Amino acid sequence: NFAGRVPVSGRARAQFAARGYDPRALYSGRGPEPKYDRQAIVQRMADGETVRASSRSMGARFTVIQRMIYDTRKRMGLRTNNQLVAHFLRNGWID
């Protein structure tokens, strides 16, 4: 049951299932472990660090981190990085 969550297209479910993952893992946290921690990245943004500086200090490519932030914002229905940081702060996911 995905009530109240961002809908996922049938095509996305099929691609996810083709890779051997449970389609429900898109929302349940049971999917593959991300290489970089979203909370750590958003915490760095809240501390005033730029995405480029965060990616350098984490040893990651800028585009990977930028895409991760974009995907997170899109799934949560947020438009800007500031809204993302505010959302994480309000929910107590970061300090």
Secondary structure by P-SEA (a helix, b strand, c coil): cccccccccaaaaaaaaaaccccccccccccccccccaaaaaaaaaacccaaaaaaaacccaaaaaaaaaaaaaaaccccaaaaaaaaaaacccc
